[in-house]
Amino acid sequence: MSLVRLNIKGISYSQTQSGAYALVLSEVDGERTLPIIIGSFEAQSIAIALEKEIKPPRPLTHDLFKSFSDRFHIIVKQVIIHKLVDGVFYSSLICERDKIEEIIDARTSDAIALATRFNAPIFTYENILDKAGVFLKIKEESELTQAKIEIEELALDITESESFEEVSLQELNKQLNEAVANEDYELAASLRDEISKRQK
């Protein structure tokens, strides 16, 4: 099966799942796109990696992985989205250390967040694009501008997410439940700490 290289075309709010985002990948030499539903934390992490000027106040999980890998001379060479089962994409990280190659299973959202940090190419198989790819032509320049604005806003959101001073305890509990439901565990941990601090 032949591999097809993909680029990140954009990230937008999911029309089908509340609190989720659609990551849109496009084939390099073609018109098909591959939309993938991802969580808010992963969407923010990818957006921050794409927007080089924006730095979060503390390293995100994917930044920590990159620092760890750099320290131990591990390189992520490429990401392959290799399987699609019941609407769920499965991916692999192709890593190398001391000229020894290893393949590591990863969630597709995490794999792409890491690919953006390692400048690693993203691939999928032709049969996956045939099954899940859609033809999407951007006709207006304004649509491209809007996609860029959404990525910038998403990246900025995470730099503001650590300030809970003006949020009520009831709202904090609501946000905590939403964060857990969306598997945004870093935000959930911050919210839990703030709730614990107030209840002392």
Secondary structure by P-SEA (a helix, b strand, c coil): cbbbbbcccccccccccccbbbbbbbbccccbbbbbbbcaaaaaaaaaaaacccccccccaaaaaaaaaaaacccccccccccccccbbbbbbbcccccbbbbbbbcaaaaaaaaaaacbbbbbcaaaaaacbbbbbbccaaaaaaaaaaaaaaaaaaaaccccccccaaaaaaaaaaaaaacaaaaaaaaaaaaaaaac
